Amino acid sequence: MNKIIILNGPNLNLLGEREKNQYGNFTLNDIEKICKNYASQNNIQLSLFQSNIEGELVEKIQESRDNQAGVIINAGGYTHTSVAIHDALKILNIPIIELHISNIYNREDFRHKSLISKVAKGVICGFGASGYIMSLQAMNEFFKK
């Protein structure tokens, strides 16, 4: 069974309340339910974690090097600012997928720069909540190789 962790960064706990034109009406809880359902049907042992605190995300990434087969990360605003998250991801020897609900290239210029993309095997953005399932599917494809 493949072990995957999905990490969600700051403000994603407010999905369904904030910027519905960018993120839709779904909540993080809704996303977690669809991901758990997909995982149970596809032989994935799934862990989910959200934090508004950069250091907590770094600690989860560091823990992942010993107990996960893959990491999917929606680092929110830390995507564009966190050298610490970049450095933690860089030490992993497992596949990493960078995920964004909105199309970051169709937004403010500062969102076009990602510190995570250079260490990720792939990037999925702009597909709303469906991007989470797409990320799990992509991770399964990485495992087949």
SVG drawing of the C-alpha trace seen along z (x, -y; Angstrom):
<svg xmlns="http://www.w3.org/2000/svg" viewBox="-20 -41 38 43">
<polyline fill="none" stroke="black" stroke-width="0.4" points="0.0,0.0 1.4,-3.4 1.6,-6.0 0.9,-9.6 0.6,-12.7 -1.3,-15.8 0.0,-19.0 -2.1,-22.2 -0.7,-25.5 -2.0,-28.8 -5.6,-29.9 -6.7,-26.7 -8.6,-25.9 -10.9,-28.8 -11.9,-27.3 -15.6,-27.8 -15.5,-31.2 -12.7,-33.1 -12.4,-34.3 -15.0,-32.0 -14.4,-33.4 -10.9,-31.8 -11.4,-28.8 -15.1,-27.8 -17.6,-26.9 -16.0,-23.6 -14.4,-23.4 -11.1,-21.7 -13.3,-19.1 -15.1,-18.4 -11.7,-18.0 -10.5,-15.7 -13.6,-13.5 -13.2,-13.1 -9.4,-12.4 -10.1,-9.7 -12.7,-8.1 -10.3,-8.0 -7.5,-6.7 -9.6,-3.8 -10.6,-2.8 -7.0,-2.9 -4.8,-1.2 -3.4,-4.4 -2.8,-5.0 -3.5,-8.7 -2.5,-11.3 -3.8,-14.8 -2.4,-17.8 -3.1,-21.6 -1.3,-24.3 -1.0,-28.1 2.4,-27.8 5.4,-27.4 7.5,-25.4 4.7,-22.8 4.7,-22.2 8.5,-21.9 8.3,-19.3 5.7,-17.3 7.8,-17.3 10.9,-16.2 8.9,-13.4 7.7,-12.3 11.2,-11.3 10.9,-8.2 7.3,-7.3 5.7,-8.4 6.1,-7.2 4.9,-10.6 4.0,-14.2 1.4,-16.4 1.7,-20.0 -0.5,-23.0 1.6,-25.4 -0.7,-28.4 1.1,-31.7 4.3,-29.9 4.7,-28.7 6.1,-32.1 8.0,-32.9 9.3,-29.9 12.9,-28.9 12.4,-26.7 9.7,-24.6 11.7,-24.4 14.8,-23.2 12.8,-20.6 11.2,-19.3 14.6,-19.2 15.9,-16.6 13.1,-14.1 13.9,-11.2 10.2,-10.6 7.9,-12.1 6.6,-15.6 3.6,-17.2 2.9,-20.9 -0.8,-21.6 -2.8,-24.8 -6.6,-25.1 -6.5,-28.3 -4.3,-29.0 -1.4,-30.9 -0.3,-32.1 -3.6,-33.8 -3.3,-35.9 -1.1,-38.5 2.5,-38.6 4.0,-37.6 2.1,-34.3 3.9,-33.4 7.1,-32.5 7.1,-29.2 10.0,-28.1 8.5,-24.6 8.4,-23.9 12.1,-23.3 11.9,-20.4 8.5,-19.0 8.1,-16.2 5.0,-18.0 2.6,-20.9 -1.2,-20.8 -3.0,-24.1 -6.3,-25.7 -8.6,-22.7 -10.3,-23.6 -10.9,-20.8 -10.5,-18.3 -6.7,-19.0 -6.4,-17.0 -7.7,-13.8 -5.6,-14.6 -2.6,-14.8 -3.4,-11.5 -3.8,-9.9 -0.5,-11.4 1.2,-10.1 -0.1,-6.6 1.5,-7.0 4.9,-7.9 4.7,-4.8 4.2,-2.6 7.5,-3.7"/>
</svg>
